[in-house]
Amino acid sequence: MKITVWNENRHEQKNPVVADIYPEGIHGAIAGFLKENGYDASTATLDEAEHGLTEDVLNSTDVLFWWGHLAHDEVSDEIVERVQKRVLEGMGLVVLHSGHFSKIFKKLMGTSCDLKWREADDKERLWVVDPSHPIAEGIGEYIEIEKEEMYGEHFDIPAPDQLVFVSWFEGGEVFRSGCTYQRGNGKIFYFRPGHETYPTYHNKEVQKVLVNAAKWAAPVKRDYPVYGNAKPLEKITVKA
């Protein structure tokens, strides 16, 4: 399975704290543990030609991971349309943390995708609320993260097809942190943790969730539906 990990790669260039935590970039860290788990993972970033998401790259991608924050508005609408088309055709999409506000996630959700937030070193406890879901395989009752950015309800998204994780934060908020959707032939998973100044993607349980998500979001092998005017399958009897 071919995975492309997309990251705007701006915090790593501007903030030495982020560069120290993720010397290969957030995209490099995620691609690294995916490779360790047997996936063919490569990376793409905002400042590459066509944001690294050329027709050839997307056509060969089974699952696309997306991390963005500072530069959502710099993502070309043409590339967003290209990614949406591939999701509808069957490519999986895993949207991470502040990617909730990306053009592609908002386009696929059809809502503002807005929320409450706070940076105050909150402890986060991600409770597994669907223990039978494949994305939760190998995870205990919850994942505890010592320090994270808080995201709080209301999260302006459509009701998830499946809700896998709900977060509780030390300040008292809760949040729908692991949400699945289907759009066309494609599967989408939104996973909340991953603020750039915390080492969240080095957490082995977080890594396990993302490894599981890649497997879950992989395309189903079937043809894209044919739409438009259709000839009848059977002879239609003209009624008097």
Buried (B, 14 or more C-beta within 10 A) or exposed (E): BBBBBBBBBBBBEEBEEBBEBBEEBBBBBBBBBBEEBEBEBBBBBBEBEBBBBBEEBBEEBBBBBBBBBBBBEEBEEEBBEBBBEBBBBBBBBBBBBBBBBBBBBBBBBEEEBEBEBEEEEBBBBBBBBBEEBEBBBEBEEBBEBEBBBBBBEEBEBEEBEBBBBBBBBBEEBBBBBBBBBEBBBBBBBBBBBBBBBBBBBEBEBBBBBBBBBBBBBBBEEEEEEEEEEEEEEEEEEEEE
